[in-house]
Amino acid sequence: HQQESYMPIAYERVRLYGHSPDTVWSHGVLRLLKDTNEETFTGDFQLIDANGQLVAEITGMSLKRARSQSLNVIVTSDRRSPNWLYQFNATSSK
């Protein structure tokens, strides 16, 4: 099974709570939709600092599947800033 990548394409609301730490954890809950497909998903996300304090909330973020070829073009096309992409580590709560 190939691991899929998704890119954010829209959001309903973003709330920021004052501080911007170097490291944050994220917690996301996907919404169940009647007409869902495997190309797009919508969920609500929280960013939490190392002390457990809420840093930001993103409500209604829509994510769309990104084909690996498209991501490779984006990453290799911008050589001016090689560190523009964040390191992403995801874990499942199951």
Secondary structure, 3 states (H helix, E strand, C coil): CCCCEEEEEECCEEEECCCCCCCEEEEEEECCCCCCCCCEEEEEEEEEECCCCEEEEEEEEEEEEECHHHHHHHHHHCCCCCCCCCCCCCCCCC
